[in-house]
């Protein structure tokens, strides 16, 4: 579902596999949970739906029984659901109890508050770009060359072919639909040997159906606000989709030229100086189910990724595309999710005894810091930042959480013994003593949703977080804290120096952030512990409930 298209209905064919990740030569193998299609061509014709809850839970049970170390799962919904109704959350918690790290894709729903991977015991992964981009250039007959988006493997051998507009090669549709190259609008006999100009990117499939040589379109879709500008998708025919500013240049050339011609070039790789940036399609927070837990946790490469592929499935989204490939270029949080699983395997190869939360913490606190100017939703788009597996091997300090901590969290959310049994599968009760709050969970990030009253847009806040870190670096070490600064807030950390005398020693500290939120905006801050060698960074996010 999260590779960019809805998940196809599949029979229960889930297995634990030993995979070569190839992210680092030290990782020779790791066991992961994989979702397989029995036969891509058959499944392409059946109803699209989600996997049954029983199938997902059975797959988790099989993986646990097989003794896997890491489960990577790219299954989820378009929006979050309550934890007791979330099969992945339930299966992941059972996996956690067996020491298994579960990594899940954030989803491809694009908008804020759509992230479906919300449980704090799951490692939730957004998708971002790399320093390589894929473009398909269009050469107009007047010598103008425009750079568009697509993964185009078709070569026209440098030859320009007649350009026709969809509205001029249609007899069945109204002018608007024909200009879009809507389904069944184009006449086969009129597009043969020609390249069709379409207002919408969706028209490439109609050009392919009608037998055109290719299609030039705008990066616009019939689906409103669909983010397309940062991704090249595999096309079934020579095609390129142009940015909004460039498409009118082709229209103008078409109108002003007696016999317009164009050439669509094969795709090529270019340097992407804007990376890393979170993908437009990547689902974003805040976390609607547990507002005081930041999601996603991390981001990883998920745009235009070279991936192994079943030759039984069409390389493009068009089921009539009969080409067969062993590798493909794919985009989605299904592509970023395995990157993080690979990073987790890499860290575990150095530290076999580390808990899932320790591995997760190591990857989060050593992440590459992202530029919030590129992503207005900041941490709600990319979490702690972009993965840096090499640094994650030696994080210095880690934040650890265990099953009893998650029980306390669920109890603070109002879960009673009946709901707890739904999740844990056995009788579980809330512990006696003072009740905690979700923000008290010993999480590598710190988040608090501020309640507003009467629609007040300016809210003063003071939020406290209690955390404990475990020393996994040198036996004797001293860490000093630094925090981000801004006129919008003030951060106090007590104590501001942590001294360790042994490996696995624990030290606790409190963080208080206070300030004012204006006009429903979020506060994006951070703290960092350092001993001069290690830098252990945690994002701090405060936002209003009307954000």
C-alpha positions in Angstrom: 0.0 0.0 0.0 2.8 2.4 0.8 4.8 1.9 -2.4 2.6 4.6 -4.0 -0.4 2.5 -4.9 -3.2 0.9 -2.9 -2.4 -2.5 -1.4 -3.8 -5.3 -3.5 -5.9 -8.0 -1.9 -3.5 -10.9 -1.3 -3.9 -14.4 0.0 -2.1 -15.1 3.2 1.4 -15.5 2.0 3.6 -13.9 4.6 6.9 -15.3 5.5 10.1 -14.6 7.5 13.0 -14.2 5.1 16.7 -13.9 5.4 17.6 -10.8 3.4 20.8 -9.2 2.2 20.3 -5.5 3.0 23.3 -4.2 1.1 23.3 -1.0 3.2 26.7 -1.9 4.7 29.1 -4.8 4.0 29.1 -5.6 7.7 25.5 -6.7 7.5 25.6 -10.1 6.0 22.0 -11.1 6.9 19.1 -10.3 9.1 15.7 -11.8 9.4 12.7 -9.6 8.5 9.0 -10.0 7.9 8.1 -9.7 4.2 4.7 -9.4 2.5 4.7 -11.3 -0.8 2.4 -11.4 -3.7 1.6 -14.8 -5.1 1.3 -13.7 -8.7 1.5 -10.0 -9.6 -0.4 -10.3 -12.8 -3.4 -12.1 -11.3 -3.6 -9.9 -8.3 -3.6 -6.8 -10.4 -7.1 -7.6 -11.6 -8.7 -8.3 -8.2 -10.3 -5.8 -5.8 -8.0 -3.5 -3.9 -8.4 -3.8 -0.1 -6.5 -4.1 3.1 -5.1 -7.3 4.6 -7.3 -9.0 7.2 -6.3 -8.4 10.8 -6.0 -12.1 11.3 -3.5 -12.4 8.5 -1.3 -9.6 9.9 -1.3 -11.0 13.4 -0.6 -14.5 12.1 2.3 -13.2 10.2 3.7 -11.6 13.4 3.2 -14.9 15.2 5.1 -16.7 12.5 8.0 -14.2 12.6 8.2 -14.4 16.4 8.2 -18.2 16.2 11.0 -18.1 13.7 13.2 -16.1 16.0 13.5 -13.0 13.8 15.5 -9.9 15.0 13.8 -7.2 13.0 10.4 -6.9 11.4 9.9 -4.3 8.7 6.3 -3.8 7.6 4.9 -1.5 5.0 1.2 -2.0 5.8 -1.2 0.5 7.3 -4.2 2.7 6.6 -4.7 6.2 5.2 -5.4 7.5 8.7 -4.6 6.3 12.3 -6.9 4.1 14.3 -7.1 3.4 18.0 -4.4 1.1 19.3 -6.8 -1.7 20.3 -8.0 -1.8 16.7 -4.6 -1.6 15.1 -3.3 -5.1 14.1 0.2 -3.8 13.4 0.4 -2.1 16.8 -0.8 -5.2 18.6 1.5 -7.5 16.7 4.4 -5.1 17.2 3.9 -5.0 20.9 4.0 -8.8 21.1 7.2 -8.7 19.0 8.7 -6.1 21.4 8.2 -8.5 24.3 10.4 -11.0 22.4 13.1 -8.4 21.8 12.2 -7.7 18.2 12.5 -4.2 16.7 9.5 -3.4 14.5 9.9 -0.8 11.8 6.8 0.5 10.0 6.3 2.9 7.1 4.6 6.2 8.0 2.2 6.0 5.0 1.7 8.0 1.8 -1.3 10.1 2.7 0.7 13.4 2.4 -1.3 15.6 4.7 -0.7 16.4 8.3 -2.4 14.2 11.0 -2.5 11.3 8.5 0.4 9.2 9.9 -1.0 5.8 10.6 2.0 4.4 12.5 1.5 6.0 15.9 2.4 3.4 18.6 5.5 4.4 20.6 6.9 0.9 20.5 7.0 1.0 16.7 9.8 2.7 14.8 7.8 4.9 12.4 9.5 6.0 9.2 8.9 9.0 6.8 10.3 9.2 3.3 12.8 11.8 2.1 15.0 12.6 -0.9 18.6 11.8 -1.7 21.2 13.8 -3.6 20.2 12.1 -6.8 17.1 13.0 -8.9 15.7 11.5 -12.0 14.4 13.6 -14.9 13.1 13.1 -18.4 13.9 16.0 -20.8 11.6 17.2 -23.6 13.1 18.8 -26.7 10.8 21.1 -28.6 11.1 21.7 -32.3 12.3 25.3 -31.7 15.3 24.1 -29.8 13.9 24.6 -26.3 14.7 21.8 -23.8 12.6 21.4 -20.7 13.3 19.1 -17.8 10.3 17.0 -16.6 9.6 14.2 -14.2 9.3 10.5 -15.1 11.3 7.3 -15.1 11.2 6.9 -18.9 13.1 3.9 -20.3 11.9 4.4 -23.9 14.2 6.0 -26.5 12.9 7.8 -29.5 16.5 7.7 -30.9 16.8 11.5 -31.0 13.9 11.8 -33.4 11.2 14.4 -33.0 7.6 13.3 -33.7 4.4 15.3 -34.4 2.8 16.8 -31.3 -1.0 16.8 -31.0 -3.2 18.1 -28.2 -5.7 15.7 -26.7 -8.6 17.8 -27.7 -7.7 17.5 -31.4 -7.5 13.7 -31.4 -10.7 12.9 -29.6 -14.2 12.4 -31.0 -16.0 11.1 -27.9 -15.2 13.5 -25.1 -15.9 17.2 -24.3 -13.0 19.6 -24.9 -12.0 19.7 -21.2 -11.8 16.0 -20.8 -10.0 15.6 -24.1 -7.4 18.2 -23.1 -6.8 16.1 -19.9 -6.6 12.9 -22.0 -9.2 11.4 -19.8 -9.9 7.7 -20.0 -11.1 6.5 -23.4 -11.0 9.9 -24.9 -8.2 9.5 -27.4 -8.8 7.9 -30.9 -6.3 5.2 -31.7 -6.1 6.1 -35.4 -5.5 9.8 -34.7 -2.6 9.3 -32.2 -0.6 6.7 -34.1 3.0 7.8 -34.6 2.3 11.0 -32.5 3.1 12.4 -29.1 0.0 13.6 -27.2 -0.1 16.8 -25.1 -2.2 16.3 -22.0 -3.1 18.7 -19.2 -3.0 16.0 -16.5 -0.3 13.5 -15.7 -3.0 10.8 -15.6 -3.2 11.1 -19.4 -0.1 9.0 -19.9 -2.1 5.9 -19.3 -4.7 7.0 -21.9 -1.9 7.8 -24.4 -0.5 4.3 -23.8 -3.9 2.7 -24.2 -4.6 4.5 -27.5 -1.2 3.5 -29.0 0.5 6.9 -29.0 4.3 7.1 -29.2 4.3 9.2 -26.0 2.9 11.9 -23.8 3.9 15.3 -22.5 1.8 16.5 -19.6 1.7 18.9 -16.7 2.5 17.8 -13.1 -1.1 18.0 -12.3 -3.6 15.3 -11.5 -7.4 14.8 -11.3 -6.8 14.2 -7.6 -6.7 17.6 -6.0 -3.5 18.7 -4.2 -1.7 15.5 -5.0 2.0 16.1 -4.5 3.9 15.2 -7.7 6.7 17.7 -8.2 9.4 15.8 -6.3 8.9 12.3 -7.6 9.5 10.6 -10.9 7.3 7.5 -11.5 7.8 4.7 -14.0 5.8 5.3 -17.2 4.4 2.7 -19.6 5.3 4.7 -22.7 7.7 7.5 -23.5 6.5 10.4 -21.3 7.5 13.4 -19.3 5.5 15.6 -16.9 6.5 19.2 -16.7 6.4 21.7 -13.8 3.5 24.1 -13.8 5.7 27.0 -15.0 7.0 24.9 -18.0 3.9 23.3 -19.4 2.5 26.6 -20.8 5.7 26.9 -22.8 4.8 23.7 -24.6 1.2 24.9 -25.1 2.5 28.2 -26.5 4.9 26.4 -28.9 2.0 24.1 -30.0 -0.3 27.0 -30.8 2.3 29.1 -32.6 3.8 26.4 -34.8 2.3 25.0 -37.9 3.8 21.5 -37.5 4.9 21.2 -33.9 7.3 18.3 -33.0 8.9 17.1 -29.8 11.4 14.5 -28.7 11.1 12.8 -25.3 14.5 11.7 -24.0 15.3 8.7 -21.9 15.5 9.6 -18.2 18.8 10.6 -16.7 20.2 11.1 -13.2 21.0 14.6 -12.0 22.4 16.1 -8.8 19.7 17.0 -6.3 21.1 20.0 -4.3 17.9 20.3 -2.3 18.3 17.0 -0.4 17.4 15.8 2.0 13.8 17.0 2.0 10.7 15.1 3.1 8.6 13.7 0.3 5.4 15.5 -0.4 3.5 12.1 -0.3 4.9 11.1 3.1 2.3 11.0 5.8 2.8 13.6 8.6 1.9 14.2 12.2 0.8 15.3 14.7 -0.1 12.0 16.3 -3.9 11.9 16.6 -4.0 8.9 18.9 -1.3 9.9 21.4 -0.7 13.6 20.9 2.2 13.7 23.3 4.3 11.2 21.3 6.1 12.5 18.3 5.5 10.7 15.0 7.1 10.0 12.6 10.3 9.0 14.5 12.7 9.3 11.7 13.0 9.8 7.9 15.1 7.9 5.4 15.5 7.8 1.6 12.2 7.0 -0.1 12.2 8.9 -3.4 13.3 7.2 -6.6 14.9 4.2 -5.0 16.4 1.3 -6.9 14.6 -1.8 -5.5 14.4 -5.5 -6.3 11.2 -6.2 -8.1 9.0 -9.1 -9.1 9.2 -9.8 -12.8 5.6 -11.0 -12.6 4.3 -7.5 -11.9 4.1 -4.5 -14.3 7.0 -2.1 -13.7 4.6 0.9 -14.0 1.2 1.3 -12.4 -0.5 0.3 -15.7 -1.5 -3.3 -15.6 -1.2 -3.6 -19.3 2.5 -2.8 -19.2 3.9 -6.2 -20.1 7.6 -5.4 -19.5 9.4 -7.6 -17.0 12.1 -6.3 -14.7 14.1 -7.6 -11.8 14.8 -4.1 -10.5 12.7 -1.0 -10.5 12.7 2.6 -9.4 10.1 3.0 -6.7 9.0 5.8 -4.3 7.1 5.6 -1.1 7.5 5.1 2.6 7.7 1.4 1.8 11.1 2.3 0.3 12.3 4.3 3.3 11.1 1.7 5.8 13.6 -1.0 4.8 16.5 1.6 4.9 15.8 2.0 8.6 15.4 -1.7 9.1 18.8 -2.1 7.5 20.3 0.6 9.8 18.8 -1.3 12.7 20.4 -4.5 11.6 23.7 -2.7 11.2 23.5 -1.4 14.8 22.5 -4.8 16.1 25.5 -6.4 14.4 27.7 -4.4 16.7 25.4 -4.6 19.7 23.6 -8.0 19.7 22.3 -7.6 23.2 20.7 -4.2 22.8 17.0 -3.8 23.3 14.7 -2.6 20.4 14.3 0.8 22.2 18.1 1.2 22.5 18.6 0.6 18.8 15.7 3.0 18.0 17.2 5.6 20.3 20.6 5.2 18.8 19.3 5.9 15.3 17.1 8.8 16.4 19.6 10.7 18.5 22.4 10.5 15.9 20.2 11.5 13.0 21.1 14.1 10.4 19.4 17.4 11.4 16.9 18.5 8.8 16.2 22.0 7.6 12.8 23.2 8.9 12.8 25.9 6.2 12.2 23.2 3.6 9.6 21.4 5.6 7.1 23.7 7.4 5.8 20.9 9.6 9.3 20.3 10.8 9.5 17.3 13.2 5.9 16.3 12.3 7.3 15.6 8.8 10.8 14.1 9.6 10.9 13.2 13.3 14.4 13.4 14.7 15.9 13.7 11.2 17.5 11.6 8.5 19.2 8.4 9.4 23.0 8.2 9.8 23.7 4.5 10.4 27.4 4.9 10.9 27.0 7.3 13.8 24.2 5.2 15.2 26.6 2.4 16.0 28.2 4.6 18.7 25.5 6.9 20.2 27.1 7.3 23.6 23.8 7.4 25.5 20.4 5.7 24.8 16.9 6.2 26.0 15.3 2.8 26.9 11.7 1.8 27.3 10.2 -1.6 28.1 6.8 -3.3 28.3 6.0 -2.1 31.8 6.6 1.5 30.5 4.1 1.0 27.7 1.6 -0.4 30.1 1.8 2.7 32.2 1.4 4.8 29.1 -1.7 3.0 28.1 -3.1 3.3 31.6 -2.5 7.0 31.5 -4.6 7.1 28.3 -7.5 5.5 30.2 -7.1 1.9 29.1 -8.7 -0.6 31.5 -8.0 -4.3 32.0 -10.4 -5.2 29.2 -8.7 -3.0 26.6 -5.2 -4.0 27.8 -6.1 -7.7 27.3 -7.2 -6.8 23.7 -3.7 -5.6 23.1 -1.5 -7.9 25.2 -3.6 -11.1 24.8 -3.3 -11.8 28.5 -4.8 -10.4 31.7 -3.0 -7.1 32.4 -3.7 -4.5 35.0 -2.6 -1.0 35.6 0.1 -0.6 38.3 -0.6 1.0 41.6 0.9 4.4 42.5 0.9 7.8 40.9 -0.4 7.9 37.3 2.0 9.1 34.7 1.3 11.0 31.5 2.3 10.0 27.9 5.0 12.7 27.8 6.6 10.9 30.8 7.5 7.9 28.6 11.3 7.7 28.3 11.2 8.5 24.6 14.2 9.9 22.6 11.9 12.8 21.5 9.9 15.2 23.8 6.5 16.4 22.7 3.5 18.1 24.4 0.2 19.2 23.0 -1.0 22.4 24.8 -4.7 22.7 25.5 -6.2 26.0 24.3 -9.4 27.6 25.6 -12.0 29.6 23.9 -10.1 29.6 20.6 -7.3 31.7 22.1 -4.5 31.9 19.5 -1.8 33.0 21.9 -1.0 30.5 24.6 1.6 30.6 27.3 3.0 27.2 28.3 5.4 25.5 30.7 6.0 21.8 30.1 8.2 19.4 32.0 9.7 16.2 30.7 11.5 13.6 32.8 14.1 11.4 31.1 16.7 8.7 31.9 19.6 7.9 29.7 21.9 4.8 29.8 25.6 5.0 29.2 26.6 2.8 26.3 29.9 4.6 25.6 33.2 4.8 27.6 32.9 3.7 31.2 33.9 7.0 32.6 32.4 10.0 30.8 30.9 13.4 31.5 28.1 14.8 29.3 27.2 18.5 29.2 23.9 19.7 27.8 23.2 22.5 25.2 19.8 23.5 24.0 18.5 25.4 21.0 17.6 29.1 21.7 14.8 31.3 20.5 12.8 34.4 21.7 9.8 32.1 21.6 10.9 29.8 24.4 13.3 29.1 27.3 14.7 25.6 28.1 16.1 24.6 31.5 17.7 21.2 32.0 18.4 19.9 35.5 21.1 18.7 36.1 22.9 20.1 33.1 25.9 17.8 33.6 25.7 14.0 33.7 28.7 12.0 35.0 29.0 8.2 34.4 31.4 5.8 36.0 30.4 2.6 34.3 28.9 1.2 31.2 25.1 0.7 31.4 24.9 3.2 34.3 21.8 5.3 34.2 21.3 9.0 35.0 18.1 11.0 35.0 17.3 14.6 34.2 14.4 17.0 33.9 13.6 19.3 31.0 11.4 22.4 31.4 10.4 24.4 28.3 8.4 27.5 28.7 7.2 30.2 26.4 4.4 31.4 24.2 2.8 29.8 21.1 1.3 32.4 18.7 -1.3 32.0 16.0 -1.5 28.2 16.4 2.1 27.6 15.4 4.4 24.8 16.8 7.5 25.3 18.8 10.4 23.3 17.3 13.4 23.0 19.7 16.1 20.6 20.8 18.6 19.5 23.4 21.9 17.8 23.0 24.1 15.9 25.4 27.8 15.8 24.5 31.0 14.4 26.0 33.1 16.0 23.3 32.9 13.0 21.1 29.3 11.9 21.1 26.3 14.1 20.4 23.0 12.8 21.7 20.2 15.0 20.3 16.5 15.0 21.1 13.9 17.1 19.4 11.5 19.0 21.6 8.1 19.9 20.1 5.3 21.9 21.7 2.1 22.7 19.8 -1.5 23.7 20.5 -4.5 21.5 20.0 -5.7 23.8 17.3 -2.5 23.4 15.3 
